[in-house]
């Protein structure tokens, strides 16, 4: 009897390498292939657009038939959830260096899924070839208690350990996702990262829900499957003993290997990446009651906090007759940077009640250029991830009458005046330790 395939034994990998179209095992390295430690509930689906043709005529014996045709393969939909895990690789340097906060590649990679964030916000591919890792993350501050890595959504020139980037791009970068569903391996070809939603429910560990698309979803079979299994682990086509997964965080040029999610080589030694506790999260809002008023800073704890970045990607698919059409390309839409926060209604000018009063008494139709928000997932003591929105438009907060009165507010990140037409809605900061 054929064996069952279990979600518990499933794994997901992200790579620039196209295995199904003949890439060799030697093309796979920790510089271009990464494991994603996903949570239960991930999904990958491929569907088709259909057309029904029906007939209905008069008479005592009419033709009442129906025919259904598959007319096009829709873009592949995928989504999964991962933990936000700071790595400590927050300082740019030269390849092979072992300085404080540096990675062996010389690139800044302060969070385990740095390649996912980059694929979503930047036009720069995360890697070229077998060893050409290309991170666009930057050093926030190189040393001291404020040392961190950062990612900007605007045009940035290359610096030490950081490649050039811009966030105004018409087509998203395309890579490949591998869903190893126990012993069956599927490839999502030309995968794009469309959306990230960070959830900071105070009873949980900080997570990101990733969603995106691809052009095709196909099972990897034959010799290509043996290539995938040799790197990712499992049982080859011929059977026999299971191949041990070949992860390597130390030697980034090791062929037939991938980079693990839970470890990073920092300052010459491999360390475990941190988790972020949502219970410590905080928020900082700045808002002027009017254009001429002085800036007011509101800092308070939250009961719920979320952040969302969306590229609004759409696909083009031909409509030829007598053919099963496939998507031929994708385009980005409006870049949407949004968030929401819920907190208790506390009395005080610089508490949540004062913030509510400030917003409700502001008669301007748009106050984004004099308002900003800093969402600090995990609190001000490392490890944390922070999203700084330098121009932030707040909606009117809503009051909820429960046992403890609370209020919630939605907000939208906009381009600051200084970077109009060039993005800049969000800067992401990541810090692992207090050193």
C-alpha positions as CSV (number, residue, x, y, z in Angstrom):
1,X,0.0,0.0,0.0
2,X,1.3,3.5,-0.9
3,X,2.4,5.5,2.1
4,X,0.6,8.6,3.3
5,X,2.2,12.0,3.2
6,X,2.0,14.1,6.4
7,X,1.9,17.8,7.0
8,X,4.1,17.2,10.1
9,X,6.9,16.0,7.8
10,X,6.6,18.8,5.2
11,X,9.1,21.5,4.5
12,X,9.4,24.6,2.4
13,X,12.4,26.0,0.6
14,X,13.1,29.3,-1.3
15,X,15.7,29.3,-4.1
16,X,16.9,31.2,-7.2
17,X,17.8,27.7,-8.7
18,X,15.3,26.1,-11.1
19,X,15.5,22.4,-10.4
20,X,12.6,21.2,-12.5
21,X,14.2,22.6,-15.6
22,X,17.5,20.7,-15.2
23,X,19.6,22.5,-12.6
24,X,22.4,20.3,-11.2
25,X,22.9,19.6,-7.5
26,X,26.1,21.6,-7.7
27,X,24.1,24.7,-8.5
28,X,22.4,24.6,-5.0
29,X,24.3,26.4,-2.2
30,X,23.5,28.2,1.1
31,X,24.0,31.4,-0.9
32,X,21.0,30.9,-3.1
33,X,18.7,28.4,-1.4
34,X,17.1,28.8,2.1
35,X,14.8,26.7,4.2
36,X,11.7,28.4,5.6
37,X,10.5,27.0,9.0
38,X,6.8,27.2,8.3
39,X,3.9,26.7,10.8
40,X,1.0,24.4,10.3
41,X,-1.7,25.6,7.9
42,X,0.5,26.5,4.9
43,X,-1.2,26.2,1.5
44,X,-0.2,26.1,-2.2
45,X,-3.0,25.8,-4.8
46,X,-3.3,25.8,-8.6
47,X,-6.7,26.3,-10.2
48,X,-8.0,26.8,-13.7
49,X,-10.4,29.3,-15.2
50,X,-13.4,27.5,-16.9
51,X,-16.1,28.3,-19.4
52,X,-19.5,26.5,-19.5
53,X,-21.2,26.2,-22.8
54,X,-24.9,25.3,-22.6
55,X,-27.6,24.6,-25.2
56,X,-31.3,25.1,-24.8
57,X,-33.8,24.9,-27.7
58,X,-37.5,24.5,-28.2
59,X,-39.4,21.3,-29.0
60,X,-40.4,18.2,-27.2
61,X,-37.0,16.7,-27.3
62,X,-34.6,19.6,-26.9
63,X,-30.8,19.5,-26.6
64,X,-30.2,20.4,-23.0
65,X,-26.5,19.5,-22.8
66,X,-23.6,21.3,-21.1
67,X,-19.9,21.3,-21.7
68,X,-17.2,22.7,-19.5
69,X,-13.7,23.8,-20.8
70,X,-10.6,24.6,-18.9
71,X,-9.5,27.9,-20.6
72,X,-6.5,29.1,-18.6
73,X,-4.3,28.1,-15.7
74,X,-4.6,30.7,-13.0
75,X,-1.5,32.0,-11.2
76,X,-0.5,29.7,-8.4
77,X,-1.5,30.9,-4.9
78,X,0.7,30.2,-1.9
79,X,0.8,31.3,1.7
80,X,2.6,30.3,4.9
81,X,3.5,31.6,8.3
82,X,7.0,31.9,9.8
83,X,8.4,33.3,13.0
84,X,10.2,36.6,13.0
85,X,13.7,35.5,14.1
86,X,16.5,38.1,14.4
87,X,20.0,36.7,13.5
88,X,22.5,39.3,14.7
89,X,24.1,39.7,11.3
90,X,23.5,43.5,11.4
91,X,26.8,44.9,10.2
92,X,28.2,45.0,6.6
93,X,31.7,43.9,5.9
94,X,33.9,42.0,3.5
95,X,33.4,38.3,2.6
96,X,35.1,36.0,5.1
97,X,35.3,38.6,7.8
98,X,34.7,37.8,11.5
99,X,34.0,41.2,12.9
100,X,31.3,41.8,15.5
101,X,27.8,41.5,13.9
102,X,29.1,40.4,10.5
103,X,28.2,37.4,8.4
104,X,30.7,35.3,6.4
105,X,29.2,36.7,3.1
106,X,29.8,40.3,4.2
107,X,26.1,41.0,3.7
108,X,23.7,42.4,6.2
109,X,21.1,39.7,7.0
110,X,19.5,40.7,10.4
111,X,16.5,38.4,10.2
112,X,16.1,34.8,9.2
113,X,13.8,35.5,6.2
114,X,15.7,38.5,5.0
115,X,15.4,37.2,1.4
116,X,11.6,37.1,1.6
117,X,11.5,40.8,2.7
118,X,13.9,41.8,0.0
119,X,12.0,39.9,-2.7
120,X,8.9,41.8,-1.7
121,X,10.3,45.4,-1.4
122,X,13.2,45.5,-3.7
123,X,14.0,45.1,-7.4
124,X,17.4,43.4,-6.6
125,X,17.6,39.6,-6.8
126,X,18.7,38.0,-3.6
127,X,21.4,36.0,-5.3
128,X,23.1,35.4,-8.7
129,X,24.9,32.2,-9.5
130,X,26.0,29.8,-6.8
131,X,27.8,32.3,-4.5
132,X,26.5,35.7,-5.5
133,X,24.4,36.6,-2.5
134,X,23.0,40.1,-2.8
135,X,21.4,41.5,0.3
136,X,20.0,45.1,0.2
137,X,19.6,45.2,4.0
138,X,21.8,47.9,5.5
139,X,23.6,48.5,8.8
140,X,21.4,50.7,11.0
141,X,24.2,51.5,13.5
142,X,27.4,49.5,13.4
143,X,28.2,49.3,17.1
144,X,27.0,49.8,20.6
145,X,23.6,49.3,22.2
146,X,21.8,50.8,19.0
147,X,23.4,48.3,16.6
148,X,20.8,47.0,14.2
149,X,20.1,46.1,10.6
150,X,17.5,48.0,8.5
151,X,15.6,47.8,5.2
152,X,14.4,50.8,3.4
153,X,11.6,51.0,0.8
154,X,13.2,53.7,-1.4
155,X,16.2,54.1,-3.7
156,X,19.4,53.3,-1.9
157,X,23.0,53.2,-3.3
158,X,25.3,50.3,-2.6
159,X,27.4,50.4,0.6
160,X,29.7,47.9,2.4
161,X,27.7,44.7,2.8
162,X,24.6,46.1,1.1
163,X,23.6,46.2,-2.6
164,X,21.7,49.0,-4.3
165,X,18.0,48.8,-4.4
166,X,14.8,50.7,-5.4
167,X,11.2,49.9,-4.5
168,X,9.5,51.5,-7.5
169,X,9.6,48.5,-9.9
170,X,7.0,47.4,-12.4
171,X,7.6,43.7,-12.1
172,X,8.5,41.8,-8.9
173,X,11.6,39.6,-8.7
174,X,10.9,36.0,-9.5
175,X,12.4,32.9,-7.7
176,X,11.3,29.4,-7.0
177,X,9.5,27.8,-4.0
178,X,9.8,24.1,-3.2
179,X,7.1,22.5,-1.2
180,X,8.4,19.1,0.0
181,X,5.2,17.5,1.2
182,X,6.7,14.6,3.0
183,X,7.9,12.5,0.0
184,X,6.3,14.4,-2.8
185,X,8.1,17.5,-4.0
186,X,6.4,20.4,-5.8
187,X,8.0,23.4,-7.4
188,X,6.3,26.8,-7.7
189,X,8.1,28.3,-10.6
190,X,8.7,32.1,-11.0
191,X,7.3,32.7,-7.5
192,X,6.7,36.3,-6.5
193,X,6.3,37.6,-2.9
194,X,3.2,39.8,-2.9
195,X,2.3,40.4,0.7
196,X,3.6,40.2,4.3
197,X,1.4,40.5,7.4
198,X,3.1,40.8,10.8
199,X,0.9,39.8,13.7
200,X,1.8,40.8,17.3
201,X,-1.0,39.3,19.4
202,X,0.2,39.7,22.9
203,X,-0.2,36.1,23.8
204,X,1.9,34.8,20.9
205,X,5.3,34.7,19.4
206,X,5.8,37.3,16.6
207,X,5.0,35.9,13.1
208,X,4.8,36.9,9.5
209,X,2.2,35.5,7.2
210,X,3.6,35.4,3.6
211,X,1.5,35.3,0.5
212,X,2.3,35.4,-3.2
213,X,2.0,33.8,-6.6
214,X,3.8,31.7,-9.2
215,X,3.2,30.8,-12.8
216,X,3.1,27.0,-12.5
217,X,2.8,24.3,-9.8
218,X,4.4,21.0,-10.9
219,X,5.6,17.9,-9.2
220,X,9.3,17.3,-9.5
221,X,9.9,13.7,-10.8
222,X,12.7,11.6,-12.3
223,X,16.3,12.8,-12.0
224,X,15.2,16.3,-11.0
225,X,13.5,14.8,-7.9
226,X,16.8,13.1,-6.9
227,X,18.6,16.4,-7.2
228,X,16.0,18.0,-4.8
229,X,16.1,15.1,-2.4
230,X,19.9,15.1,-2.3
231,X,19.8,18.7,-1.0
232,X,16.5,18.8,1.0
233,X,16.6,15.2,2.4
234,X,14.2,12.3,2.0
235,X,14.1,9.0,0.0
236,X,15.3,9.0,-3.6
237,X,13.4,7.4,-6.5
238,X,15.3,4.1,-6.1
239,X,14.3,3.8,-2.5
240,X,16.7,2.8,0.2
241,X,17.8,4.7,3.3
242,X,16.6,8.3,3.7
243,X,19.1,11.0,2.6
244,X,19.9,13.4,5.5
245,X,19.0,17.0,4.7
246,X,22.1,19.0,3.8
247,X,21.9,22.3,5.6
248,X,25.0,24.5,6.1
249,X,25.1,27.9,7.9
250,X,28.9,28.0,8.1
251,X,30.2,27.4,4.5
252,X,28.0,29.5,2.2
253,X,29.7,28.0,-0.9
254,X,29.0,24.4,0.0
255,X,27.4,22.7,-3.0
256,X,24.3,20.6,-2.7
257,X,23.4,22.5,0.5
258,X,20.8,25.0,1.7
259,X,20.9,27.6,4.5
260,X,18.9,26.7,7.6
261,X,16.3,29.0,9.0
262,X,17.1,28.8,12.7
263,X,20.9,29.6,12.5
264,X,23.2,32.2,11.2
265,X,27.0,32.5,11.0
266,X,27.8,35.7,13.0
267,X,31.3,36.9,13.7
268,X,32.7,33.6,12.7
269,X,30.6,31.2,14.7
270,X,27.1,29.7,14.1
271,X,24.5,31.0,16.6
272,X,20.8,30.3,17.1
273,X,18.4,32.9,15.9
274,X,16.1,34.5,18.5
275,X,12.3,34.5,18.9
276,X,10.3,37.7,19.6
277,X,7.8,37.8,22.5
278,X,4.8,39.9,21.5
279,X,3.8,40.6,25.1
280,X,6.7,43.2,25.3
281,X,5.5,45.2,22.2
282,X,4.9,48.9,22.2
283,X,3.9,51.7,19.9
284,X,4.9,55.3,19.4
285,X,2.7,57.8,17.6
286,X,3.6,61.3,16.7
287,X,0.8,63.7,15.7
288,X,0.1,67.4,15.6
289,X,-3.4,68.6,16.5
290,X,-3.0,71.2,13.7
291,X,-0.4,72.2,11.1
292,X,0.9,74.9,13.3
293,X,0.7,73.0,16.6
294,X,3.8,71.5,18.3
295,X,4.6,67.8,17.9
296,X,3.1,65.5,20.5
297,X,4.5,62.0,21.2
298,X,2.2,59.3,22.4
299,X,3.7,56.1,23.7
300,X,1.6,53.3,25.2
301,X,1.3,49.5,25.5
302,X,-1.0,47.7,23.1
303,X,-3.3,44.7,23.3
304,X,-3.1,43.9,19.6
305,X,-0.8,45.2,16.8
306,X,-0.5,44.3,13.1
307,X,1.4,45.5,10.1
308,X,0.8,44.8,6.4
309,X,2.8,45.4,3.2
310,X,1.2,44.6,-0.1
311,X,2.5,44.9,-3.7
312,X,-1.0,44.2,-5.3
313,X,0.6,42.0,-8.0
314,X,-1.6,41.0,-11.0
315,X,-0.9,38.6,-13.8
316,X,-1.5,38.7,-17.6
317,X,-2.9,35.6,-19.2
318,X,-3.7,35.2,-23.0
319,X,-7.2,34.1,-24.1
320,X,-6.4,32.0,-27.1
321,X,-9.1,29.6,-28.3
322,X,-8.4,25.8,-28.4
323,X,-5.6,26.2,-25.9
324,X,-5.0,25.9,-22.2
325,X,-3.5,29.4,-21.6
326,X,-0.9,30.1,-18.9
327,X,0.2,33.4,-17.3
328,X,2.8,35.1,-19.3
329,X,3.9,37.9,-16.9
330,X,3.1,39.9,-13.8
331,X,3.0,43.6,-12.8
332,X,3.0,45.3,-9.5
333,X,0.2,47.6,-8.5
334,X,-0.1,50.2,-5.8
335,X,2.2,49.7,-2.9
336,X,0.0,49.5,0.2
337,X,1.6,49.9,3.7
338,X,-1.0,49.7,6.4
339,X,-1.4,48.8,10.1
340,X,-3.7,48.7,13.1
341,X,-3.3,48.9,16.8
342,X,-5.6,48.2,19.7
343,X,-5.0,49.6,23.2
344,X,-6.9,50.4,26.4
345,X,-8.4,53.8,26.7
346,X,-6.2,55.5,29.3
347,X,-6.7,59.0,30.7
348,X,-4.0,61.6,30.1
349,X,-2.9,64.1,27.4
350,X,-0.2,61.9,26.1
351,X,-2.1,58.7,26.7
352,X,-4.5,56.9,24.3
353,X,-7.4,59.3,25.3
354,X,-5.2,62.3,24.4
355,X,-4.3,60.7,21.1
356,X,-8.0,60.1,20.3
357,X,-8.8,63.7,21.1
358,X,-5.9,64.9,18.9
359,X,-7.1,63.0,15.9
360,X,-10.8,63.8,16.3
361,X,-10.1,67.5,16.6
362,X,-7.8,67.7,13.6
363,X,-9.7,69.4,10.8
364,X,-7.1,68.6,8.1
365,X,-8.0,66.1,5.4
366,X,-4.5,64.7,5.4
367,X,-2.0,65.1,8.2
368,X,0.5,62.4,7.1
369,X,3.5,64.7,6.6
370,X,3.3,65.8,10.3
371,X,2.5,62.4,11.7
372,X,4.5,59.2,12.1
373,X,4.3,55.8,13.7
374,X,6.9,53.4,15.1
375,X,5.6,49.9,15.7
376,X,8.0,48.0,18.0
377,X,7.4,44.3,17.9
378,X,9.0,42.8,21.0
379,X,9.5,46.1,22.8
380,X,12.5,48.5,23.0
381,X,14.8,45.9,24.5
382,X,16.3,43.4,22.0
383,X,15.3,41.2,20.3
384,X,12.8,43.3,18.4
385,X,11.6,44.2,14.9
386,X,10.4,47.8,14.4
387,X,8.5,49.4,11.5
388,X,9.0,53.1,11.2
389,X,6.4,54.9,9.1
390,X,7.7,58.5,8.6
391,X,4.6,59.8,7.1
392,X,1.5,58.2,8.6
393,X,-2.2,59.0,8.0
394,X,-4.4,58.0,11.0
395,X,-8.0,57.1,10.7
396,X,-10.4,58.2,13.4
397,X,-9.9,55.7,16.4
398,X,-12.9,53.5,17.3
399,X,-13.9,52.9,20.9
400,X,-15.0,49.5,22.0
401,X,-17.2,49.3,25.2
402,X,-16.1,46.1,26.9
403,X,-15.2,45.2,30.5
404,X,-12.2,47.5,30.0
405,X,-12.9,50.3,27.5
406,X,-10.5,50.0,24.6
407,X,-9.9,51.8,21.3
408,X,-8.4,50.8,17.9
409,X,-6.9,52.8,15.2
410,X,-6.0,52.0,11.6
411,X,-3.2,53.8,9.7
412,X,-1.6,54.1,6.3
413,X,2.1,54.7,5.6
414,X,2.6,57.3,2.8
415,X,5.7,58.7,1.0
416,X,7.4,61.5,3.0
417,X,7.8,64.8,1.3
418,X,11.6,64.2,1.1
419,X,11.2,61.0,-1.0
420,X,8.0,61.8,-3.0
421,X,7.8,59.6,-6.1
422,X,10.5,57.4,-4.7
423,X,8.8,55.3,-2.0
424,X,10.1,55.6,1.6
425,X,6.8,54.6,3.3
426,X,8.5,52.2,5.6
427,X,11.9,51.5,7.2
428,X,12.3,48.2,9.0
429,X,14.8,47.8,11.9
430,X,15.9,44.5,13.3
431,X,18.0,43.9,16.5
432,X,18.9,40.6,18.1
433,X,20.9,41.6,21.3
434,X,21.4,44.6,23.6
435,X,25.2,44.7,22.8
